[in-house]
Amino acid sequence: MAAIASVPILLYPWPPLSDYINHLARMHVIATIRSDPNLALFYEVEWQVIPNLMMDLIVPILQRVMNVYLAGQAYTIMTFVLILSGTLALNRQLYGHWSVLPLIAFPLLYNKVFLVGTMNYLFGIGLSLWALATWVALRERAMILRLAVSTLFVLALFFCHLFAVGVYGLALFAFELQRLLALRARKRAALACEPAPQRQLPAWVDFVASGIPFLPVLPLLLMSPTWTLRWDFTWELGGKVTGLLYVIEVYSRSATFFLATIVAIAALFAIRHRALRFHPFGWVLLAVGGATYLALPRVLFDTYMADQRLPIALAFMIIACAHLDLRDEFVRRGFATVLVLLLAVRAFEVQGVWRELSRGTTSFRDSVRQIERGSKVLVAYADPDNGDNVRELWLMHAACLAIIERSALVTTAFTVLGKQVLHVRRNYRDRVDTEDGTPPSIRQLLSSAELTDWDDPPYWARWTTEYDYLYILFTDRDYANPDATRLTPVFAGNRFVLYQINGPQMAGAPKSHD
């Protein structure tokens, strides 16, 4: 079943995810900058304590024995396996035996958070599931062992993603809270009958001690340049419901409704026949997670979707809290039917859309081949309001393919100080977006071409002289050249056009055709 879930990943070396190709380009630079003079001219790698490094640590190592696309596929499949195995392991520790019910997590591997391409965070979800499963397994063992192992997990999660640390912390708090409440309830019941033996350690001390493994996070964060982004946060009520839909919705609303209906009917049937159980930890997790979700800001540490990433992580943990009694043959057959149906619908949905989108990614790859090696590439939008269609998410950072294929400087590459270890060298830093902003519209570019006096010029202000190529994204059919005197069409695809900029280029990287 893991192989079936991974089929779309295996078939498409460039999966049509929003941020994925941008991340993959960074992996390529990290792996090859010492042997590529063009990349070395534009970029530099400055290793720092940043809570967003797991992909940066794994993929470049894999690239030593395979190409970057295959390394990205391997990392994605590793993430899938980590999440699924972690869900199964947590369920095993909560109930004391293996159960097949967590297998319904397979269809949730493809979700809106995944489509955005938050690869480090998704890896962190899998690791947090294993961290919680290990904590439960060691709960009645020596405290020092439990805390030491948990500390190692927290450190690993920190370098996955800061939000992954939060997911583990939230789940651990919920688990310990449920355990504390259960202990107090049993203590009251025991006192009503006979005096209970004194525990070696007060329950509340044990509860507080569970937070000790998280203490290293604060000094690490203070050491990190990410700390400088602490004031960049925004809370929004709008989008909270949408964030919940991100768990089950991918491309088709109809498919989402069908999947949700099947799960609801199956759950009601199982409850009616008393075949479905839910661990008390799950109820506490729902309460704590729900309150946290409402309180979380949309932007935190200058990172978008801070709140909307949480539900998918909680979903895998909630699934791990459920148990299905399969002693009844009818229940066994029903579960197998539902599981195959859910996986088939989701796999068919994703595979069908990705097959359609592969025509666009193939066309974009063809356009990149027209770019001279070592060029400087500016990215702009035909319409600043575009980019919200889930089927066009892949196009937003597609120009970063030129970093991999043509060793180019691309204005939309993720090179934000404090968020990535990849930076643009000082000589070229004022020509790229260093704040993860929205690319300029073509209207803005044309207006800036006529201006010479800027108080605070944007990075693209001198686009007519500082770049070699211009990608205009989200174009309509038969898109007209917006500036025939400055732009020469090179390649026109569906929803994008590549232009060569006609003008004196500033000194830059040596170029050669190949």
N, C-alpha and C positions, 0 to 999 in steps of 0.2 A: 504493500500500500504506500510505503514511503517512496518507492520508485514511481508509482502512478502520480503521486502528488508532485514529484520533481520533473515530470515529463516536459512541461512548458519551459522550465529552466534549462533542461538539457537541449531542447530543440532550438532555443534562441540565445546565442552567445551575447546578444545585446538585448536584454529584456526591456520592454518599453515602460520603464519606471522613471519617475521624475528626476530624482537626484542621483540615480545609480551611475550613469555614465560620467557625471562630474566626480563622484567618489572614485570610480575606476581610473579616471585620468590621473587623479592624485596618486593612486597606487602605482601607476606606470612611471610617473616622475620619480617617486621615491626609489623605485627599483632600478631605474636606468639613467638617472641624472649624471652619474659619474662617467658614463660611456657615451652620452649624447651631448655634444657641445652646444647645440641649439637650445635644448632644455636647460642646460647649465647657465646659458646666457640670460635666460628669462627668469628662472626660478631658483629658489634655494630651500633646503629642508632644515628647519631648526627644531630639533627634538626638545620638547618641553613637557612639563607635567600638565597634561590636558585630559579632561574626562571625556574623551571621544577618540580613542586611538586603536581600538581592537582590530578594525579592518586594516589600519595602517601597519599593524604589527604582523598580521597573518598573511595578507595577500602578496606583499612584495617578496616574502619568503617562498610562497608557492610559485611565484613567477620565475624563480630560479630554475624550475624544472618544467614549466609550462608557460604558454602565452598568457597575457593578462586577462583575456576574455575567459579562458578556461579556469584561471585562478579565481575570477569573480564568480563563475558558476559553482566551483567547489566551495567557496565561502558561503554562498547562498544556501546550498544543500546542507552544509554543516549547520547553518542556522536553523533550518527546518528540522534536522535530526535532533539538535539540542533542545528545541522547544517541545517536540513530540515526546522524546525520551524523558525530559524533565516532567512533563505532565503525567506520564505513566508512573514515574518514580515517586512523585508526590502522592499520587493516589495509592500506590503500594504502601507507603509509610503511614498514611492516614488510616487505612483499613486493615493493614497487616497481611494482605495477600493481593495478588495481581487481579486486575479487572480489565475487561475489554471496553468498558464505557468510555475511557479517555480517548479512544480511537476516533470519536466524533470530532475531535479537535482538528483532524486532517483538513476539512474544508476551510477552516478559519486561518490556515496558513496564508491564504490569499485574501487580503483585506486592504482597506484604503490606506492604512498606515504603511503597509508594504508597498503599495503603488507609489507612494511618495518617495520611497527609497531610503528610509531611515535605517540603514544597514547595521550600524553599530548598536543602536537601541534594540533592534530585533534580536541581535545576538545576545544582548544583555537580558532580554526577557527569558531566553532559554537558560542562561546561566543563573538567573534569579530563581527559576523553578527548581533547578538542581540544588541551589543554596538552601532553599526552604525545605526541600526533601531531606537534605543532609542534616539540617537542624532538627527536624522531627525525629530522624533516625537516632540522633545522638542526645535526644532530650533527657533521657534518664541515665545517661552516662555522666562521667566526671565533668563538672562545670568548666574546668580549665581546658579540657579537650574541645568541648562544644564551642567555647568562646574563641579558641585559637583557630579552629577550622572556619568558623563564621567570619573571623577577621580576614582570613585569606580570601574568602569569597567576596567580601566587601571591597578589598583592594582590587581584585580582578574586575568586579563590576564597575568600580570607579573609572577604570581605563576603557571599559565598554562605553558607558555613557552615564553622566551624572543622574539622569532620570531613572536609569536602571537601578542605581543605588536606592533611590526613593521607592521604587516598586518593591524591592526586597525589604526595605525598612517598614513599609506600610504593611506588607504581608506578615512579617515577623511580629509586628505590634499586634495585629489582629489575632494571630495564633496564640501569642502569650496572654493577651487579654481574655480570650475564650478559655484558656487553661486556668487562668487566675480565677475567673468567675466560677468555673466548674469546681475548683479546689475549695473555694469558700462555701459553695452550696453543699458539697459533700461534708465539709467540716461542720456546718450547722446541723446537718442531718445526723452526723455521728454524735455530736454533743447532746442531741435530744435523747439519744439512747444510752450512751455511756461515754466517759471521758476519752478523748482521742489522744494517741501518743503524740508527743511534741515533735514537730519537724526540726531537722537539724538547722535549716535556714528558713527564716520567714518568707512566706510566699511573695510578699511585695518586694523583698530584696532580690529574690530570684528574677522577678519580673523586670525590675530596673536594670539588673546586670545584663539582660539581653541586649541592651543598647550599647554596651562597652565596645563591641566590634566596630561600631560606626564612628568612634572617636578619631581615628586617623584621617577621616574624610576632611575634617576642618583644616588641619595643617596642610594637607595636600592641596586643598582648594585655595588656601592663602598663598601657597607657593605658585599656583597656576595663574597664567595670564587671564584665564577665564574669569577670575575674581573681579577683574576690572569691568566686566559686563553685568555685574550684579544689579545695577540700577535700571537695566533695560527689561522692564516687564510691563505687561498690559493684561488686565482682566476683562473678559467679555462674557456676558450671559448668553448672547446669541452664539449658536454653534454647539451648545452643550448637547442638545438632542442629536445633532448631526454627528457629533463625536461618538455617540452610542451606536449609530448606524454604521460607522466605519468598521465595526467589528465584523459585520456579516455582509456588508454591501461592497461589491467590487465594480462591475460594469453595468449589469442589468438589474433594474428594479424588479422586474418580473421574476428573475431567478432568485433574488433576495427574498421576495415575498413567498415564493414556493418553498425555499429552504426553511424559512422561519415557520411556515405553516406545518411542514412535515415534522419538524422538531417539536413544535407545540403539541401536535396530535399524539406523537409518540410518547412525550413526557406525561401527558394526561392519561394515556392508556396505562403506562407503567405505574403511575401513582394509584390509579384505580385498582390495579391488581397487586398493589403493595410490593412491587418489584423494585421500586426506585427509592434509594436512601440518599440523604444529604447530610454531610458531616456538620456538626455545630459550628466548626471553624468557618465554614462557608457563609453562614448567616452573619457572623461578626465581620467577616471580610467584606460582605456586601454593604453592611452599614458603614464601616470605616472607609471603604473605598468610595462609596457614594458621597459621603461628606467631603472627602479629600478632593474628589473630582469637581464638585461644585466650587470649592475654595480655590482650586488651582487657577493661575492666570493663563491666558492664551499664549503669551510670550514670556519666557523666563530665561534669564541669562542670554538675552538676545536670540533665543531659539524659539521658533514658531511651533505651534501645536503642542505646547507643553502639557495642556490638559487633555487634548484629544488623543494623545498616545496612550493614556492610562487604561481606558476600557479594554483594549485588546489584551493587555497583560493580565488584567483581572479575569478576563474571560477564560484563559487557559487555567488559571488557578481555581476558578469556580468549577470548571469541568472536572478538575482533579478531585474536587470535594464530593462528587457524586459517585454512587455505586449502584450497579444494576444486578439484581438477583437473576441468574440465568438458569436456575434449576428447571424451570418450566420450558419445555421444548418450543412451545409457541412463542415465548418471549425471546428465545435464542434466535429463532428464524426471523422474527420481526425485527430484532436489532440488526441482524446481518443485512436484511433487506434495506432498512433505513440507512445504514452506514454506506452501503454500496451506492444507493441512490444519491445521497448527499455528496459523496466524493465524485460520482459521475457527472452530476449537474455542475458542480463547481469546476471540475477539470474541463468539461466541454465548454463552459462559459469562457474561461480564461484562454484555453487553447484557440477557440474560435476568434476571439478578439485579437489575440497576439498574432495569429496567422494573417489577419487583415492588416494589422499595424506593421507587420514585417516588410510590407511593400514600401512603407514610408521610411523605415530605418535603413532598408537597402538603398533606397534612392538617396538618402542623406549621406550614406557612406560613399556612394558614387560621387557626390558633390565634393566631399572632403578630398578626394583624390585629385581634384583640380587645383587644390591649393599648393603653392610652392612651399617646400619645407623651410621651416624657420620664419614663417610669416607672422604678422600681427593681425589678429582677427577681432573685429568689433561685432557685437551682437545687438540688434535692435528689434523692436516689435512694430509690425504694421499698424496694429491697434493696441493701445495700452491696456484695454479692458479684456484682452484675450488671455488664454492660458488656464481657464477654469474648467474646460471640458476634460473629463477624466481620460478620454481616449487620446488627448493631445498632451498629456503630462510629459511624455517622453521627449517632446520637442523643446521643452523649456531649456534644457541643458545639453541638447544634442550637439551643439557646436564644440563642446569639450572633446568630442571625438577627434578633432583636429590636433589636440595635444598628444593623443596616442599615435595617430597615424602620420601626422606631419610635423610634430615637435613644435607646435605653434604657441604663441602667446594668445590666450583667449580671455576676453574681458570678464566672462561670467564664471571663471574657475573659482572654486571655493578656496580662498586664500586669506580669510579674515584672521587678523591677529587676535589670539586668545581662543580661537575655535579650531584652527587647523595648524599642523606643523609645516605645511607647505605655504611658502610666501613668495611673492613676486619681488625680484631684486629691486633695490632702491631706484635704479635708473629707469625702471619701467612701472613702478608702483603707482604713479599718478595717471597711468593710462588704463587702469583696470578698476573694477568694482571691488572695493575692499570692505564693503558693509553688507553684502548679501542683499542688495537692493534690486529693484526692478529695472531691466534694461531700458534705455531711452526709446521713445517712439520715433518713427521716421520723421514725424512733424517736428519734434524737438531737434533732431539732427539738422534738418533743413533750416530751421530758425537760427541755430547756433552758427551755421556756416556764414551767416551774414553779420554776426556780431564779432567785435574785436576787443571790447572792453568788458571784462568780467570782474566782479568783486570777489566772487568765490566760484571759479569755474568748475563744472563737473568734469569727471575724468574723460568724457567724450567730447569736450568742447572743441578740441583741435582735430576732429576726426578726419578731416580732409587731408591732413599731412602726417598723422601719426600712426595710421593703420594701412594695411595692404588690402584687406578684404572686409566686406560687410555682409553678414547674414541678416536678412530681414525675415523674421518668423511670423507665422500666423497670417500669411498672405491669402487673398482670395484668388479664385481662378482668373487667369488672364491679368494678373497684377501688372500694372504699368510701371515702367522705370520712373521713380520719383525725381531723379536728377540725372538726365542723360549726359550732361556735360562732365559730371564727376564720377558717374558710376557706369561700368560696363558689365552687362549680364554675363555670367559665367555658367550658371546652372540654375534651372528652374524646376523645382519639385512641387509636390502637393503640399501646400501650406508653408512653403519657404522658397526664398530666392537667394542665391549667392552672387554677389557683385564684386568685381575688382575695382578698387578706388583709384581713379585717375588723378594723380597729383604727386608732387615731390615728396617722397617718403624720407623720414628722418633716418639717420644711420641706425642700423639694427643688425639683426643676425644675418650671417651669410646664407644665401639661398641657392638651392640647386634642384633641378628637376630629377625625378627618378621614377 
